[in-house]
């Protein structure tokens, strides 16, 4: 028997709960932010959810829900008192239909690996978790496509596809936790966008549930379909504000038979830029990833996580990966390229890894930078797109601006597609440092016609800065689309679009 469901033990002594509660509530960090005109959750609402999902799929205990309230970076924290875990599209349709009629705000959540506060509640929105929607529905070897529920973990999907000689066209540091539906909803980029492009090109179709519970079936697996508006594109990168993605159809590239990874040290960013340009020209079709790391990042990841750097001290490092079908040809091509770079003294030192185990060791130096920065305390995290001519200057200017007020100011990321990850850390959150960063960095980026969000999205943290990358007319059209598709505004409120 359910009794007083929503008045549970919010003062639980559990250490895990206390860890989450150490993060300040978002509404306290942003006191000017006002809760929307949404209904307060009642016991009768929880009973309705339980009738739809079953008692084991409706979480209301404080210890059970707090992990869904806090983002991975531990920078924002909501106050949901109810987490829903549906297993299929029909259950999501019933839930949203009910919530829309009651005007109950909903926060869709996948693996909760987002970096801009887009996947957690701001106030008391009900969390709609896709974690149990984890079935791979169909793999078509003739068309090299897959259809999966939105809650399938990226790494699990890729592992299954590997048995058929195929692969998912994105690869992220969070692949062991993130969901494919969340990847699509945020238009995740990752390490190999240089080779395989963005999800706007790889997603063939989606199924999504609208705010009113209507199921929109655009689950096409055809490579060519030129009939009317391409509605699926509206949901890619919409961060759950227009509908909840329930199924995804992807075009799959063949899994490479030969992978080589070169790890290089360089003296200057000018050399980094030169190596990228030359690798693009000389390695051509086998170039699959081109990443850079500055010395402060390397210092952070080796000292904070005790990882080993196989190369000596240097100002910059690069990872260049090739993927192809002919091991002899690919290795020879890469070796010739590296010999030329060394002979011309553009590259100071380097090593090539062909064994998967060695490659994983080297990739950790890049993929775990975000984790290492959190050891410093609080991380102010930004991902911006910039022209190569001013790419690293953003880090230098920010480093000079924050000076000794920050523990460190670092830069790393996907130089192959113009995506810089700029991070500043302090022992704890500092409003003084935040005021030095924002809106200065967005103004700086806009001056060079860059994007204030290359791949992380806008979420909660960047929504009010969208005007630095999009025109007023474009933002107005986005708001009209939101109003048409979600007139009561229940889907992921306070995200993506700026405050009125």
N, C-alpha and C positions, 0 to 999 in steps of 0.2 A: 504494500500500500504506500502510495506517495503522500507524504505529508510535509507541508512547508518546504517545498523543493528548493526554492531560491534563497532560503536563509540558512546556508551551510556554514561550515567552519572556515571563515575567511582568516581566522587567526591560527591556522594550522601550524604546528611546530615543525613540520616536515622540512628538512634542509633544502630540498629541491624547490619547495614553494618560497622559502625565504630568499633563495638566490634570485628568483624572478622578481620578488617584491623589492629587491635592492635597486631595481630600475625605476626611475621616477615615472609616474603616470604621465601620459602625453598631455592630458588636460591641465596638468600642473606646470609642465614645461611651456605650454602655449596657452596662457591664461586668457588671451583675447579670443580664442577659438570657442565658438558656441555650438552646443549640441543641436542637431537638426530637429525638426518637428516630427519626431517618430514616436511610436507607441512604446510605453514601458512594458517589459516582458512580465507576464503574469503566469501563475501556476497553471492556469487553463491552457495557455499557449504551449507550455512544456508537455502537458498531457496530450495535446494534439500532435506535437512532434513525435511523442512516444508511440502514439497509435499508428503513425506513418512508418516509423523506422524500427520500432521495437525498443524495449528498455535499455538494452546494452549499447545502443547507438546514439543515445542522448546523454551527454555528460553535463553534470551540474555541480559536482563536488569541487570545492575550491582547488584542491590539490590536482585534480584532473584537468581543469580548464586553464590554469595559469600558464602552462607552456604554450598555449595557443594565443595568449595575450601579448607575448614579448617577441620582438624580432631577433634574428640571429646575431645582430650586432649589439644587442642589449642597449639600444638607444631610445626606443619608444615602447610604450606599454599601455594596452587598452584595459577595459574592465568588463569583458564579456562574462556572463554567468551561465552561458549555455553553448555547448559545442555539438553540432549535428554531424553524423557520419553516415550519409546515404551510400547505397551500394549500386544504384543504377539511375538512369535518366528519369524514369517515372517518379521515383521518390523525390528527386530534386524538383521536378515539375510541381508535385503536390505541395512541397515546402514553400516554394516561391509564390505559388498561387495564394496560399494562405497568408504568407508574410506581406504580400502586396495589398491584400484586402485589409489587413490589420495595420498596415504601415509600420511594420517591424523592419528595421535596418539589418542588412545581411553583409557579412564580410567573407567572400569566398577565399579559401586557403588551400594551397597545395602542400609542398614540402616546407614552406615557410623559410625559404633561403633568400628572400628578397633583401635588397640593401637600401631601399628608400622608404621603408615603412608602409609599403602598399599591401602587405599580406596579413596585417594584424589590425584588430579593431582600434579605433581612436577613442570612442566612448564605450558604450555597452552593446554594440552590434552583435547579433548572433553569428557565430563562426560556422561556416558551412565547409567542412573538411572533405576533400576528395580522396583521402587516404585509403578508403576501402574500395574505390573504383579503380582497381588495379589489374584488370584483365587485358591481355593482348588478344584481340578478337579475330584477326586474320592477317596472315602474311602471304602475299601473292608473289610468287617467284617469277612469274611471267612478266608482270609489270613492275617488279621491284618496288612494291608498296606495302605499307602496313597500316592497319586500323587498330587503334588501342583506346581504351578508356583513359580519361584525363589523369587519373591518379597513378598510372604506371610510373615507377621510378626510372629516370633516364638511364642509369647504369644497367638496371635489370632488362630494359628494353634492348639496349645495345648488346648485352651478353646473349640474349635470345637470338637476335639477328645475326650474330657472329657465326652461329651454327649453320647459317644458310649463305655465308659469304657476303653478307650485307652489313650496313652500319647506319646508325643515326647520323644525320648530317650536322649535328652540333655536339660539342664536347665542352663541359664546364667543370670547374673545380668542385662544384657542389653536386656532381653527377650521382653520387651515392645517396642523396637525399631529395633532390628536386624532382618534381613531377613533370611529365611531358605536357600536361595541360597548362601548368604554370609557366613552362618555357614558352608556349605559344601565346599565352595571355600577356606575357611581358616582352615578347619578341626577343628572347634571349639570344645573344650573339656567340660568345665563347671563343675558343682558341683557334678554330679552323674556319671562321667566316671567310677568310682570305681565299680559301679553296672552294668551299661549298655554298657560299652566299648566305643570306639571311633566311629566316623562316617564312618571310613573305613569299619567297620562291619555292621553298621546300614543302610547305603545307598545301596539300591538294584539296582538302576538305575538312570541315568541322561539323559537329553537331553541338548546338548550344541551347540552353533554356533561357528564355527571356524573363524579364522581371515579373510579368503577369503569369508565368508558368507555361506559356506556349513553347513548344519544342520546335526549334528551327533546324531543319534537316538540310544541311549543305555538305553532306558527307560523301563527296565525290572522290573517286580514286583515278579519274582520267587525267592524263597529262595535258589534254587540250579540251577546253570547254568554254566557248565564247558566246554564252547565252546570257545576255543582260548584265546587270551589275554584279561584280564579284563580291558578294556580301561577306564571305569569310574573312576578307581583308579588314573589315571593320573590327573584328574581334581580336585579330593578331596585334598585340601591343596595347589593347584597351584596358588591361589590368583588372578585369572583372567588373568594370563599370557599366558595360552594355549588356552583358549576359554571362551565364556560367557555362564555360566550355565543358562538355561531357565526353565527347569522343573526338579523336584527331586522326586524319589520314595523311600519311607522309610519303613523299617520294624518297627512295633510298639509293645512295650511291653504293657501288661495289666496295667491299672491304679490300684495302690495298694488300698486296702480297709482299710488298717490300716497304719497310719504314726505316728511315735513318734520321738520327737527331744529332745536329752539330751544336755544341755549346761553346761560345766564344767570349773572349774578353777584348774590350776596346778602350781606347784612351779618351775619346771625345764623342759627343752626340753627333757631330758632323760625320764621324766615321760610322756610327750606327746608321745614319741616313744613307750613306754611300753603300753600305753592305746591303741594306734593304733594296735599294734601287738595282744594284747589280744582281742580287739573288732573284729578283723578279724577272730580270732580263735573261740571266744565264741558266737558271733552273727551270724557268717556264712552267710547263704543265705538271711537274712533279712537286712544286713548292706547295706545301699544305699549311704551314704556320710560320709566322715570323714575329717573335716576341722580344721585348727588351726589358731590362731591369737595371735601375741605377744602383750605385754603390751603397746608398743608405738603405735601400730595400734589402740588398744582400746582407748587409750588416744586421738588419732587424731579423731576417728569417734564420740566419745562422746562430745569432746570439739568443734570441727569444725561444727558438724551437730546437736548438742544438743540432741543426742539420749541417752536413759537411759540404763545403764548396770545393770541388775538384780543381778549380783554377785559383791562382793567386789573387792578391788584391788588385782591383782595377776600378776605373771610373764607371764603366758600363759593361753589361753582359747581354748577350743575345742567344736565343734559342731558335734555330732554323730547322724545321722538320720537312722532310720530303716523303711523299707517299706515291708508290707506283706499282707496276706489275712485273718489272724486270729488275731483280736485285743487282745483277752485274752492271747493267746500264745506269741505274739510279745511283749506285755507290760511286761509280767512275765519274759521273757527272758532278756529284757533290764534291768529290775529292779534288777535281780539277778547279772547281770554283774556289775552294778553300785554299788551295795552293797559290792561286793568283792573289787572293786577299792577303795572305801571309807575305808573299813575295813583295807586294806593293806596300807592305807595312800598314795596311788599313786595319787588319786584325792583329792583336798582340799575341794571343795564344788561343788554343782551342783543343777540343777533343770531340771525337765522333763516337756515338753509341749506336750499336746495331742490335744488341741483346735487349729484349723487352724489360728485363729486370733493371738493367743499367739506365735505360730510358726513363723508367718510372722514378728512379732515384733523382735524376736530373730534373724531371718535370716538377718534382716536389718543391724545388727551389722557387719555382714560379707560381705553382698552384696554391701554395700555403702561405703566401705573403699576407693575404687578408687575415688569416688566422694569427700570424705572428704580430701584426699590428695591434691586435686586441690585447696582447700581453702588456703593451705600454700603458693601457688604461682606457681612455676614450678616443675613438677614431672618427674624424670628420672625413667622410668618404665621398669622392666625386669621380664621375666618369664622364669625360667630355670628348667630343670629336673636334679635331683641329687639322688645318693644313700642315704638311710636313715642315714647311719653312719656319713655323713658330711652335712646333709641337712641344719641345722640352722647355721653351722659354716660359711657359706657364708655371712650371715647377720652380724655376729660378726666381721669377718675380714673386711668387707666393712665399718662397723660402725667405726672401729678403723682407717681405711684408710682415710675416709673423715673428721673425727673428727668434730671440731666446724665450719667447712666451710659449713655444711649442717644444715638445720632446723631439720631434722630427717632422720633416716635410719631405715626402718621397714621391717618386714617379715610376710607373711601370705600365706594361700593357701591350695592346695589340697594335704595334706600329704598322703591321701589314694592312690594317684597315683604318688607320688614323684615330684609334681609340686610346686615349690616355687615361690611366687610373691615377689620380692625384689624391694623396692621403696626408692628412695632418693628424698628429696624435698629441695628447696631453694626459697627465696623470688622471685627471677627472674632467668632467665637462666644464668649459669656461666660456661664458657669454662674451667675454672680451675677445677671445680668439675667434669665436663664431662671427662676431661683428667685423673682424678683420677679413674673414674669408667671404662672407656673403653680405651684400650682393657683388662685391668686387670681382670675384672669379667669374660670375655670370656676365658681368659687364665686359670683362676682359675677353671672354670667349665670344660674345656677340660682336665685339669690335672686329674680330677676325673671321666673322661669319661661320663660326663653329656651332656645334650643338651642345646644349647644357646637359644632355643625357644621350650617351652613345648607345648604351645597351641596358642599363639598369632600370630605365623607365622614370616616371615622375613620382608615382606613388603619393605619399602624404608630404614628404619633405620638400619636393621640388615643384609642387603644383602651382604655387603662386609666382614661379619664375618662368613659366612657359612662354611668356611674352618676349623673353630674350632669344627664343629660337623660332617662334611662330608669330605670324602677323595677327593683328586684332581681328581681321576678317576670318582668318582660319580658326581662331579660338572661338569666335561667335558661332561658326558653323558646327564646331565640335559640340558646343553647348546645345544647339538645336537638335543635333542627332541624339544626344543624351536625353533630352526632354521628350523626344518622340519615342525612344525605345524604353525609357524608364521614367515615366511622368511623375511617379511618387518619389523618385530618387533613392530607392531602398538599396540599390546595388553598390556596395563599396563606397559609401559616401565619404566626403572629405579627401578624395583621391583624384589624381590626374588633372582635373579642371580647377582653375583658380577660384578662390573664395569670391563671393559677390562683393 
